[in-house]
Structures are given as C-alpha cells and as structure tokens.
Amino acid sequence: MNVRKFVSFVAFALMGAGLVAVPAPAAQAADPVYWSYAASTGATYVKVLDGVVQSDLTAQSGVTGGAKSSTSKNSTAAVNVLNLAQLGAVETQTDAVVQQVFGQPQTTLKSWARVANVNLLGGLITADALETTVTTTGRADGNGSYTANSRLANIKIAGVKLPLNIPKNYAVTIPGVASVTLNYTLHGKYDQEEGDLIGTMGWAVGVTLLQPLGGYSAGVTLLVNPVNQYLSEVAPSSGASFGGTAYGSRVQAHVGDDITIVSDPTARVGTPVGGSNGRTLTNSTLGVRVPGILTTGAITSTTTSKKDAFGNGEITNTNRTAGINLLGGIVRATAVKVTAAGKLQDGQYTGNMKMELVNLVIAGKTIPIDVAPNTILNIAGLGQVALNLQQTSTAGAFQNAITAVRITLDTAQAGLPVGAVIELGVAYTAIAPPAG
C-alpha cells in the first residue's frame, strides 16, 4: 500500500491536473488479486494549494483494512466552517464490503454523504441539500471500476444560470469571486511493482477563491461532501496485522450536537493493515492555520511497519510539528515530536513511546524537555493540560498511543466553547497477533 503516492494523487487532483481513468490490463497470473483499502467521507474540507491552510474533513467517517468488511458512520446537527460554509444536518457513512463473487475475492468501497441547508460564501451558493454517493470496486482479476454521483437539490449560484440536471464534472465561475465545480469525480489507477493502486475522489460542490474573502486568501479550496477512496493490491499473507496513525493537530468543539469549529487531524498518515514491508510512508504539510486558534510550521507524520509469516511484526509511527502558536501565544513551541513503537517477537510484545520538546511554553511556563509521562497541569483561564500523555491497551491488539499536548478548555477561548479539546503531536500503533 503506497499512501505517499495516493497523497500525491490527491494533491495532483486538487491542482486541477485532469487525471483520467486508465483501464487496467487483464491479470496475467492465475492467482486472484486481493486488496487492502482505505476510505474517508466528510461534510467539508478546506485547503490552500500551497499547503498553508488546512481544515480537514468535518463529520468524518472512514474505514481501513483488508481481509474483513467494516463500516463507519458520523452525523452532526450543524457544521460551521469559519466564514466559508454554514451547513445544517450532516450525515456520512463509509463502508468496505469484502466478499466472494463467483468464488473469487472482491472488495467494494461505498461512501455516502448528505448535508442540508447549505450556505456557502455568505449566501453566494445555496442548496436545500447535497447528497453524494461514490463506490470503488477491486476485482480478483486486478481490474477496478467506480460509480459516482451527487444530487444537488435546489442549488443556486449568484449570477449563474444552472441546468435543471447538473451533469458530472460541471464547472462555472462567479466572476471575480470563485471558480466552482459541481458533481465532480476523479478516478485513476497506478501500476506499481509492489501492487497496483486504484483511487477515486468525488465531491458535490468544490469552490476555489479567486480573490481574498472572509479572511481567507485567494486559492483556498472548499469541498462539500468530499470523498476519498483507494484500493491497494496486496499479496495474501499470514502473520500479524497492524493499525495505527500519526498526525500533527486536531481541534474539536461541541455545543450539544452543533460543531462550531472543527480542524480534524492534520498531515495524518495511516498504517496499512498488512504493513508497509519496511518502507516509510509519509504525509506532510507546510503549515496549518485555523484563524484565531492555531498556526504551525511544517508538519510531518510517518509510519513504518514490517512482518513475517510467523506472527512477528514491528511498527513505528512518528509526528513532528514545528512552529506552534496556539490561542494567541498561550501555547508556543519551536517543535514537538512524538514516537510510538511496538514489536511482537515470538509471542512477546514490547512497546515504547517518546516525546521530544524544543522550547515548549504554556501560559508563560517553560516545560522541561524531560517532562514525565501523563503530567497534568491545571492552568487558570485555560483548562486542563495533559503533557506527554501515554496510553496502552491489550484489548484485541497490543496498542500504544502518545499525545504531546492535549488541552481541554474550561474557559471559552477564541470562539471555542468550554469543553473544546485541542491535540498537538499524536502517534498511535497497534499489532494484532494472527488468529488461532
């Protein structure tokens, strides 16, 4: 599974570089092709093409795996993306169906998203509801297929006359404001020595600003009902299975069921369930800016894993986040780095977690570089701050997780309500022994 190449595919697509479907050649080997999978579905996604601003998937549902089917759902009463989008009720669902079809393995990814009462760019784009459905299928002969469609109920764009039935990949412009894509889909296939990769992206509405608006610079891209799906060809193997992730930051704020501000995991990388065969998979961004709340410099997340056929395996996940400035300087750091690692050898598990700090300052207090695991600070006017938070579990798999800084607000800050949670520097690993 080559996450790095798929991430490049995503970035390539967002830059408008016309990726098209490439028919897969017929499989020459008699053995059937098996697929690992990863998919995510959300309500909104915001990104600047140079990587400076990123607000990842809101109301996200997602699945990863290989041998077994899985499902994920999410919903919320409302989503408000600062000065760009106001949405009513949101529902997302992501499924992976692994089954035998005429005696051969087949994997199908299904994403569905629905948002109601859509108001974008201060009312320049409105709709009663947007509903998106995307599927991607990988078959035993190595070929793949996809379907995608968005239903845009009573959509209106200021100054633009739209057809009654919006065709696929329809594009219009709000003069001097934004370019808009509707009912959009991208699908592609990469032929690779280590196994082919099939990817599908889709969204109901995509908006790219042509000039600054609402505190955002020209070039910001907003997607509504964003879907990412990929299937990676893998050889069936015995042995342990993996799980895990790493990311730089996450901000979540809830008022009842209403999500007022969400910045989901940034520069996130996921560990393939079958491992990466010792290769390091990386996801990076030049920086994050959540206006009034968080800015960072470069963020880099990595995952490295390998296993053999005898149940042995090892995994290391890392995140490094630089140039942190949170809540107007209440939290500042030159850099934080976290590492989570685990190893299963001859039935025995060992794990370790490590945090490295460079100039971390919280409410004027310099945090020592050797701060003990699970240190808790209660900062007046801010809330509870957990430092070097380390957690382990053996429920279903050997797991460890480390978070450099986790803040739970007890005082409203920068539009975030009491109870909002902010995470900086997260790494998580899991190793499951082979069944039986």
N, C-alpha and C positions, 0 to 999 in steps of 0.2 A: 504494500500500500504506500503510494508516494504522495503524502499530504502536501509536501512542498510544491510539487508540480501542479496539484489541484489548486492550491492557493494562487499560484502564478496564473492558472487558467481563469480564476475568479477575477484577479486584478486586470488581466488582459481583457476580459469581457467588459468590465466596468469602464475601461478606457475606450470602449466603442470599437474594438478591432474586429468586428464581423466574423466571429468564429462560427463555422458551419458544421453540420453533421458530416462525419466521414464514415462511409459504410465499412463495417468490419469484414475482414476476409474470413472465409469459411475456415473453421478449425481443422487443422491437418491431423492432430493427434486423436487417437481413438478414445483416450480418457476424457471424461467430462470436465468442463471448467467449473470451478467453484468461485464464489465471490464473497469478499468481505464488503461491508457497507458503512456509510455514514451519511446522515441527512439532517437538515435543520429547517425549521419553518418558523417564521415570525410575523409580527404585525408591522414593524418598521425597522429600517436600517439606515444609518446616516454615516457618510464617509466623504472626506475630501480626497481627490485623486492623488495628491502628494502625500497622503497618509497622516496629515497633521491633526485632523479632527476625526474622531470615530465614536459613534454611539451604536453599539452592536445590537443584535436582534432583541426586540422587546416582545414580551409574551411568548417566549421561545419554547418550542417543543423540539426534541431531537432524539435520534437513535444512532447507536454504533454497535457493531457486532459482526457476526459471520455465520456461525453454524445454526443459530436459533432465531426465530421471529421475535420482534419486540415492538412496543408501541409507547407513545408519549403524547400527553395532552397538556394544554395550558389554556387559561382563559382569564380575562380581567374585565372589569366594568368599563374601564376607560384608559386611554393612553394619551399623554400629552408630551410631545417632543418639542422642546423649547423653541417657540416662535416659528416652527415649521409645520407641525401637524397636530390636530386635535381629532381624536377618534372616540367613538362610542364603544359599545361592547365588542370584545375581541375574543375569538376562539381560534386555536391552532391545534392540529393533530398531525403527527408523523408516525408512519408505520413501516416496518420492514416485514415482508412475508417471505419466508424461506420454505419451499415446498418441493415435492416431487411432481413433475408434469410428464406423463407418459414414461414414468420410470427414470426420469433424468432430473438433476437438481436445477432449480430456478429461483432467483431472488428478485423480488419486486419492491421498490420503494414507493411509498404513497405519501404525498403531502397535501394538506388541505388547510386553508386559512380563510377566515371571514371577519371583516371589520364593518361596523355600522356607523352611520352618521359621520361621514368623512369630511373634514375641512382642512385643506392644505393651503399654505402660503396666504394665510389671513383671509380665506374665502375665495381666492382666485380659482381654486379647484374644489369642487364639492361632489359628493355622491351619497345616495341613500345607503348603499352597501357595495362592498367589493368582495368577491369570492374567487379564490384561486385553487385550482386542482392540478397537481403535477405528479406523473408516475414515470419511473425509470425501471426497466427490466433487463436483467442479465441472464442469458440462457446458457445451457450446458455446451452449446456449440461455439461459445465465445462471442456470439453476436449480442447486440443490445438494441433496445427500442425505447421510445418515450412517447408520452402524450402530455399536453399541457393546454390549459385554457383558463381565462379569467372572465368572470361575469361582472360587468360594471353597471350597476343599477342606477339609472338616472344620473349618470355622470355629466357634469357641466364644467367647462373651462372658459374663463372670461375671455371674450373676444374671439373665440374659436367655435366654428360650427362643426359638430361631430356627426359622423354617420350613425344611423339608428343601431346598427350592429357593428361593433368595433372589430375590425379584422386583427389577426395576430401581427405583432411587431409594428403597431401603428405609431407614428411619430408626428408630433405637432410642436409649434413654438408659440409661447406667449411673448410677443415682441418685447425685447429689452428686459425680460424678466427671467425666463427659464425655458429650456427645452424639455419636452415631456414625451415619454414612451408609455404606451398602453398595451395591456395583454401581451406582454413580452416574454420570449423564451429563447434561451441559448442552449445548444446541445453539442457535445463534442466527444471524441474518442482519441486517446493517446495510446499508441502502440509502444510498449516498453519491453525490454528484455526481461525484467523481473515480474512482468504481468501487466496486461492492458488495464487502462483506467477509463471509465465512462463517467461523464459528468453532465448534469442538467441543472440549469438555473432558470428561474422564472419570477415574475412579479406582476402585480396588477397595474400599478402606476409607478413610474420612475420619473423623478424630477431632478434636473441639474441646473443650478442657478447660473445665469449669465452675468449677473452683477450682484454685489452685496445686498443682503436682505436679512432683516431681523437679527443682526449681529453675526451672521454667517457670511463668509467670503464667497466670491464667485468661484464656481467649480464644485461646491458642495453638492453631493448626490443624496437624495432621499428616495428610498424604495418602500413601497407599501405592499404587504403580503410577499416578502422576499422568501424564496425557496432555494436551497442548495442541496443537491443530491449527488452522491458518487458511489460507484461500484468499482472495486479493485480486484482483479483476478489473482487468486491465491491457490497454491497447491494444498490439497487436504493433508493435514499432518496431525499426528498425535502430540501429546505433551501439554504443558501448561498453557493457560490463556491469560491475556493481560487486559488491564484497563488503566485509565489514568488521564490526567490533563495538567496543563500549566497555563497560567495567564497573568497579566500584569495588574489589572484593576477591575473592580466591579462596584457599582453604586446602585443600591436598591432602596426605594422609598415607597411606603404603602400608607394610604389613608383609607382604611376599610378595604374595599376591593379596587379602589382607584389608585393606579400607579401614576404618580405625578411626575416623577423623574426616574429614568432608568438608564444606566450605562452598563450594559451587560459585559461579560468577560472580554477584555481587550487582548489582542495578539494571542489568542488562545490556540493551543495545539493539543491534539488528542492522540492517545496511544492506540495503534492498531491492535485489535483483539488477538491477531496471530503474531504480533511482534513486528519489528522493523528489520530483522535479520542483521542487527548490529549497526544499521545506518541511523544517523541522527536526523530527525525531521524537525524543521524549524519554521516558526511563524514570527514575523517581526513587523513593527510599525514604527514610523519615525517619531510619533508622539501622539498624545491624546489631549484633547481639550474639551471638557464639559463646562460650558461658560458659567463662571461664578463659583464653581465647585472644585474642579481638578484640572491641573495641567501636568504633563510629564514630558520628558525627552524620550529617547529611544526605548522601546520595549522589545525584548527578545525572549521567546519561550522555545524550549527544546524537549524532545522525547527520544530516548534511545532504548531499545529492547532487543533481546535475543533469547532463543530457547533451543533445546534439543528434543529428540523424540522420547526421552526417558523421564520426562516430568521436571527437568531442571530449567530454570529461566532466571533472567535478571533484567531490571528496568531502572532507568534513571531519568527523572524529569526535572527541569530547571526553569526558573524565570528570573530575568534581570530587568529591573525597571529603573531608569535614570531620571534625574531632574524633576523630582516630585515636589509639587506645591499644591497643598490641599487646603481648602476653605480659607483662602486668602493668606496663607502662610502659617496657619495654626500647626500644620504638619509639613515639614520640609525635610528633604534628604537629597544628597548628591546621588546616591544609588542604594538600592536594596537588592539582594539576590537570595533566592531560596532554592534548595536542592532536596528532593525526596528520592530515595533509592530503596530497592528491595531485591533480595536474591533468594531463590529457592534451590537448594542443592541437596540431593539425596534425601528429600523429605523434610529437611530442616530449613526454616526461614530465618533470615536476618534482614533487618532494615535499619536505615538511618536517615536522619533529617538534619539539615544545617541551614542556618541563616547567617548572611554576611551583610554588614551595615557600613555605609560611608556617610557620616555626618547626618544622622537622623536626629531631628529636633522636634519635640512635641510640646506645644504651649510654652515655648522658651526653655524647655528642659532638654539637655543633651542626653541621648540614650546611649549607654555604654555598648561597645561593639560585642561584648560577651554577655549581653542580657540573657538571663536564664529562660529556659523554655516556659511557656504558659505564664508569663508575667502579666499581671493585671494592674492597670492604673486607672484611677477614677479622677478625671480632670474636670474641675468645676467649669461650667459653661460649655462643656463639650460632651462628655459622657464617658462610657467605659471603653478603655483602650486595651486590647489584648495584643501582646508582643510575642513574637516567636511562638505562635500558637501551634502546638503539635498534638496530633490525634492519631490513634491507631485502632484497628478493628480486625477481628478474625472471622467476622460474620460472612460466610460464603466465599471469602477470599482473604488473603493477607493484604491489609491495606494500611497505608500511612498517608498523612496529609499535613502540610505545613503552610501557615499563613504568616507573612512577616508582620503585617499590621491589620487589625480588624477593629473598627470603631463602630460602636452603637450609640447614636446620639441620644442624650437626654435633654438637649436644648435645640430648638429649631435653628438651623444654620443655612444660609444662602438658598432659601427656598425649600430645603429639606426638612421634613417634619421630625418630631420626636420619634425614635424607633428606627429611623433610617440606618442602614448598615453600609459601611464602606470597607472594602477589602483592597489591600495592596500586596502584591507578590504572593502568588499561590502555586503550590505544586502538590500533586496527588498521584499515588501509584497503587496498583492492585495486581496481585498474582493469584490466580486460582489453579490449584493442582488439577491434573487430569482426572476425569471422572473414573470411579472404580479403583 
